[in-house]
Amino acid sequence: MSASRAGLSAYRELPRIAGWNYLIATSLGRLPMSMVPLAILTLATSATGSLTVGGLASSAAALGEAVGAPLTGYLADRWGQRPVLLPGVIVHLALLAAFTLGIGGFPDATSVALAGLVGLTLPQVGALSRARWLALAPGDTATAFAFEGVIDELVYIAGPALVGLLAVAFDPRIAMLIAGVLIAVFVTQFAMHRTHRAVPRRDPNAVAPVESAAASGRRAALIGLTFAGMVSMGVFFGGSQNGLTAFATQMGIPDAGALLYSVMAVGSAATTVSMVFVPERIGPWTRWILAAMGMLGGALLMSSATGIPSIIVAGIVAGAFQGPMLLTIFGISGSIAQRGRSGILMTLNASGVVLGIALGSAVAGPLAQAYGSSGGFAVVIAAAAMLLLLGTAAATAGRIRRRQASVSSPL
């Protein structure tokens, strides 16, 4: 059933295909992904009294996740998701406990290294769930991926808010404890769910399908393109976080930066749900270019905002297009995934976002410090422009290849 024809009713198929218990497990199982990095930053800063140690620990966790995500995907493609996830949960919980209990007592270098290992072993539920949908609903992944995108947006609203509330009301360690409980319960449930059997494994002894050099080159180019797109998305996120924080500080409400950022996520969730109404005749490159143009417009509006109402409007505009962009990139990756290799592609995309956020924050932070919010928003504008450039170049290359094929084909 086509999502664009069925509209919102297409979402009714998801519990029929996978079951409500799966939808709950994949939703709550990824909540720690948005909690753990911020909880590490908060706890490390609080326990050591050093913003430097907190920042290094958070950066180490991000770098660890960027490396661990595609590694998890590769191993899951080879051995299956359950055999990789279950031991991974045990190792991750042990490292999480060691960091939580030892921070402040361990040497700073040990704490930073532990944070890196916590990020390295963070279960990649979102990416692996998308790999499952490719096998469960191969004819209509658009609805499933839209659902995944909405859950991602909601998680990245709820996770940081939950960490902040628990840290203020109780102790940062409580946030780590809650994250650990969620992982123990819902990632385990996700790993044990019957749907893991649907994902084909990569057989290293199998003969690879015959593919021309041109087709292989196009596949490699698309993998590189989607990864670059995800890095750019991460830069957009990281730059937005810093730019909005600086803007809130200029307005005299420094603690409202996270709330302003959440406005973008709300707008993104709303439009991602509505993507099932987009006709299939509007191809991925058209969607990519239109989404990038919308993000660029939103970034320019943020840069020119003069007050809270105008920054909220700008955030809604920018956010309204970021969800469709993510959905488009994941959809392209899913369309080129070979049998037994979907896990590595989905987790590689997740890794690109993490790397981009780290890069965007590293560049936008100093710029915002030196030039205010306009410095941070400059990074957001650059990231959106890069997405537009990537999409336009890919669409142009595709048209050229089609014309060449038409000219060279016999009459």
C-alpha positions in Angstrom: 0.0 0.0 0.0 1.4 3.4 -1.0 1.8 5.8 1.9 1.0 8.8 -0.2 -2.3 7.3 -1.3 -3.3 6.0 2.1 -2.4 9.1 4.1 -2.3 8.9 7.8 -4.2 5.6 7.7 -1.0 4.0 6.4 0.4 4.2 10.0 -2.3 1.6 11.0 -0.3 -1.0 9.2 2.8 -0.7 11.4 1.4 -2.4 14.5 -0.1 -5.0 12.3 3.3 -5.7 10.7 5.5 -5.6 13.8 3.2 -5.4 16.8 2.6 -2.7 19.5 5.3 -4.2 21.7 7.8 -3.6 19.0 6.8 0.0 18.5 7.1 0.6 22.2 10.5 -1.1 22.4 12.0 0.8 19.5 10.6 4.1 20.8 11.7 3.9 24.4 14.8 1.9 23.6 16.3 4.8 21.8 15.4 7.4 24.4 18.8 6.9 26.2 20.6 7.9 23.0 19.4 11.4 23.6 19.9 11.2 27.4 23.4 9.7 27.8 25.6 12.4 26.1 23.9 15.2 28.0 23.9 13.2 31.2 27.7 12.6 30.8 28.3 16.3 30.3 26.1 17.3 33.3 27.5 14.6 35.6 31.1 15.1 34.7 30.9 18.9 35.1 29.1 18.5 38.5 31.3 15.8 39.9 34.6 17.3 38.9 33.7 21.0 39.1 35.3 21.5 35.7 33.6 22.5 32.5 36.7 21.4 30.6 36.4 17.8 31.9 32.7 17.8 31.2 33.2 19.0 27.7 36.0 16.5 27.0 33.9 13.7 28.4 30.9 14.7 26.2 33.1 15.0 23.2 34.7 11.6 23.9 31.2 10.0 24.1 30.2 11.6 20.8 33.4 10.3 19.1 32.9 6.9 20.6 29.4 6.7 19.3 30.5 7.9 15.9 32.9 5.0 15.7 30.7 2.4 17.5 27.5 3.0 15.4 28.8 1.6 12.1 30.8 -1.0 13.9 27.6 -2.2 15.5 25.9 -2.2 12.1 28.6 -4.2 10.5 28.6 -6.8 13.2 24.8 -7.0 13.1 24.8 -7.6 9.4 27.3 -10.4 9.9 26.0 -12.1 13.0 22.5 -10.8 13.4 21.0 -8.0 15.6 20.2 -10.1 18.7 23.6 -11.7 19.1 25.2 -8.2 18.9 22.7 -6.3 20.9 22.4 -8.5 24.0 26.1 -8.7 24.8 26.3 -5.0 23.9 23.7 -4.1 26.5 25.6 -5.9 29.2 28.9 -4.2 28.3 27.3 -0.8 28.0 25.6 -1.1 31.3 28.8 -2.1 33.0 30.6 0.9 31.5 27.8 3.2 32.3 27.8 2.1 36.0 31.6 2.5 36.2 31.5 6.0 34.8 28.5 7.0 37.1 30.0 5.6 40.3 33.7 6.5 39.5 33.4 10.0 38.1 35.0 12.5 40.6 37.1 9.7 42.1 38.9 8.5 39.0 41.6 10.6 37.3 40.2 12.9 34.7 41.8 11.0 31.9 40.2 7.8 33.0 36.8 9.4 33.2 37.1 10.8 29.7 38.2 7.4 28.4 35.3 5.7 30.1 32.9 8.3 28.6 34.3 7.4 25.2 33.7 3.7 25.8 30.1 4.4 27.0 29.5 6.2 23.7 31.2 3.4 21.7 28.8 0.8 23.1 25.6 2.9 23.1 22.9 0.7 21.5 21.9 1.9 18.0 18.2 1.1 18.2 17.0 3.7 15.8 19.3 2.7 12.9 18.8 -1.0 13.5 15.1 -0.5 13.6 15.2 1.1 10.2 17.1 -1.9 8.9 14.3 -4.1 10.2 11.7 -2.1 8.5 13.5 -2.5 5.2 12.9 -6.3 5.6 9.5 -6.1 7.2 7.9 -3.6 4.8 10.1 -3.6 1.6 7.2 -2.2 -0.6 6.4 0.7 1.7 9.2 1.9 3.9 8.1 5.5 3.6 5.5 5.2 6.3 7.8 3.2 8.6 10.7 5.7 8.1 8.3 8.6 8.8 7.3 6.9 12.0 11.0 6.4 12.9 11.6 10.1 12.1 8.8 11.3 14.4 10.0 9.1 17.2 13.6 10.4 16.8 12.3 14.0 17.0 10.2 13.3 20.1 13.1 11.5 21.8 15.4 14.4 21.2 12.9 16.7 22.8 12.1 14.4 25.8 15.6 13.1 26.5 17.4 16.3 27.2 14.4 17.7 29.1 14.3 14.6 31.3 18.0 14.8 32.1 17.6 18.5 33.0 14.7 17.9 35.3 16.3 14.9 37.0 19.6 16.8 37.5 17.9 19.8 39.0 15.4 18.0 41.1 17.6 15.1 42.3 21.1 14.4 41.0 22.8 13.9 37.6 23.4 10.3 38.6 19.7 9.7 38.6 19.5 10.6 34.9 22.2 8.0 34.2 20.4 5.5 36.3 17.1 6.0 34.4 19.0 5.7 31.1 20.5 2.4 32.3 17.0 1.1 33.3 15.6 2.0 29.9 18.4 0.3 28.1 18.2 -2.8 30.3 14.4 -3.1 29.7 13.6 -1.8 26.3 16.8 -2.4 24.3 16.7 -6.0 25.6 13.0 -6.2 24.5 14.0 -4.8 21.1 16.8 -7.3 20.7 14.6 -10.3 21.7 11.6 -9.3 19.5 10.8 -11.7 16.7 11.4 -9.1 14.0 15.1 -9.5 14.3 14.8 -12.7 12.3 13.5 -10.9 9.3 16.8 -9.0 8.7 19.0 -11.0 6.3 22.6 -11.6 7.4 25.6 -11.0 5.2 27.1 -14.3 4.1 30.9 -13.7 3.6 31.0 -16.9 1.5 28.2 -16.0 -0.8 28.9 -14.9 -4.3 28.2 -11.2 -4.7 25.6 -10.3 -7.4 27.2 -9.3 -10.7 27.2 -5.5 -11.0 28.8 -3.3 -13.6 31.6 -1.0 -12.7 29.3 2.0 -13.4 26.6 0.7 -11.1 29.1 -0.1 -8.4 30.5 3.4 -8.7 27.1 5.0 -8.5 26.3 3.0 -5.4 29.5 4.1 -3.8 28.8 7.7 -4.8 25.3 7.6 -3.3 26.7 6.1 0.0 29.2 9.0 0.1 26.5 11.5 -0.7 24.1 10.3 2.0 26.9 10.3 4.6 27.9 13.8 3.6 24.3 14.8 3.8 24.0 13.4 7.3 27.2 15.2 8.4 25.7 18.4 7.1 22.5 17.7 9.0 24.5 17.2 12.2 26.4 20.5 11.6 23.0 22.2 11.2 21.9 20.7 14.5 25.1 21.6 16.3 25.1 25.1 14.9 21.5 25.7 15.8 22.0 24.6 19.4 24.9 27.1 19.8 23.2 29.9 17.9 19.9 29.6 19.8 21.7 29.4 23.1 23.6 32.6 22.3 20.4 34.3 21.1 18.6 33.4 24.3 21.6 34.8 26.3 21.4 38.1 24.3 17.7 38.2 25.2 18.5 37.9 28.9 17.1 34.3 29.2 20.2 32.1 28.9 18.4 29.0 30.2 15.8 29.1 27.4 18.2 28.0 24.6 17.1 24.4 24.9 13.5 25.4 24.8 14.0 27.4 21.6 15.8 24.4 20.1 12.9 22.1 21.0 10.6 24.4 18.8 12.5 23.1 15.8 12.0 19.5 16.8 8.3 20.0 17.2 8.0 21.5 13.8 10.1 18.7 12.3 7.9 16.0 13.9 4.7 17.6 12.5 6.0 17.7 8.9 7.6 14.3 9.1 4.2 12.8 10.0 2.7 14.6 7.0 5.3 13.2 4.5 2.9 10.3 3.8 0.8 12.8 1.8 3.7 13.6 -0.6 3.0 12.0 -4.0 5.5 9.3 -5.1 6.0 11.2 -8.4 8.0 13.8 -6.5 11.3 12.0 -6.5 14.0 12.0 -3.8 16.2 14.6 -5.3 13.3 17.0 -5.7 12.4 16.4 -2.0 16.1 16.9 -1.1 16.4 20.2 -2.9 13.1 21.6 -1.6 13.9 20.5 2.0 17.4 22.1 1.7 15.9 25.3 0.4 13.4 25.4 3.3 16.2 24.8 5.8 18.3 27.6 4.2 15.3 29.9 4.4 14.8 29.0 8.1 18.5 29.5 8.8 18.4 33.0 7.2 15.3 33.9 9.2 17.1 32.8 12.5 20.1 34.9 11.6 17.9 38.0 11.1 15.6 37.4 14.1 15.3 40.4 16.5 13.1 39.0 19.3 11.6 35.9 20.8 8.5 35.8 18.5 10.6 36.1 15.3 13.1 33.4 16.5 10.3 31.0 17.3 8.8 31.5 13.8 12.3 31.0 12.2 12.8 27.9 14.3 9.5 26.4 13.2 10.3 27.1 9.5 13.8 25.6 9.8 12.5 22.6 11.8 9.6 22.0 9.4 12.1 21.0 6.7 14.8 19.2 8.7 12.5 16.1 9.3 11.7 15.6 5.6 15.4 16.0 4.8 16.3 13.3 7.2 13.5 11.1 5.9 14.7 11.6 2.4 18.3 10.7 3.1 17.4 7.6 5.0 15.1 6.6 2.2 17.9 6.9 -0.4 20.1 4.8 1.8 17.4 2.2 2.1 16.9 2.1 -1.6 20.6 1.2 -2.3 21.1 -1.2 0.6 22.2 -4.6 -0.6 21.0 -7.8 1.0 22.8 -8.3 4.4 24.2 -4.8 4.4 21.4 -2.6 5.6 22.7 -2.3 9.2 26.0 -0.8 8.2 24.3 1.8 5.9 21.7 2.9 8.5 24.3 3.1 11.3 26.7 4.9 9.1 24.1 7.6 8.6 23.6 7.8 12.4 27.4 8.2 12.8 27.4 11.0 10.3 24.8 13.0 12.3 26.9 12.5 15.5 30.1 13.6 13.8 28.3 16.6 12.3 26.9 17.7 15.6 30.3 17.6 17.2 31.8 19.5 14.2 29.0 22.1 14.2 29.3 22.7 17.9 33.1 22.9 17.7 32.9 25.6 15.1 29.7 27.4 16.1 30.6 27.7 19.8 33.7 29.9 19.4 31.9 31.9 16.6 28.9 32.5 18.9 31.3 33.5 21.7 33.1 36.0 19.5 30.2 37.4 17.4 27.0 36.4 19.3 24.2 34.4 17.8 24.9 35.6 14.3 28.2 33.7 14.5 26.5 30.5 15.4 23.8 30.9 12.8 26.4 31.4 10.1 27.3 27.8 10.6 23.6 26.8 10.3 23.4 28.8 7.0 26.6 27.1 5.7 25.2 23.6 6.5 21.9 24.3 4.8 23.8 25.7 1.8 25.9 22.5 1.6 22.8 20.3 1.7 21.4 22.4 -1.2 24.7 22.0 -3.1 24.8 18.2 -2.6 21.2 17.7 -3.7 21.6 19.9 -6.7 24.8 18.2 -7.8 23.3 14.8 -7.4 20.1 15.7 -9.3 22.2 17.2 -12.1 24.5 14.2 -12.3 21.4 11.9 -12.5 19.9 13.9 -15.4 23.2 13.8 -17.3 23.4 10.0 -16.9 19.9 9.6 -18.2 20.6 11.8 -21.2 23.8 9.9 -22.0 21.9 6.6 -21.7 19.2 7.8 -24.0 21.7 9.0 -26.6 23.7 5.8 -26.5 20.8 3.4 -26.6 20.0 1.9 -30.0 16.8 3.0 -31.8 
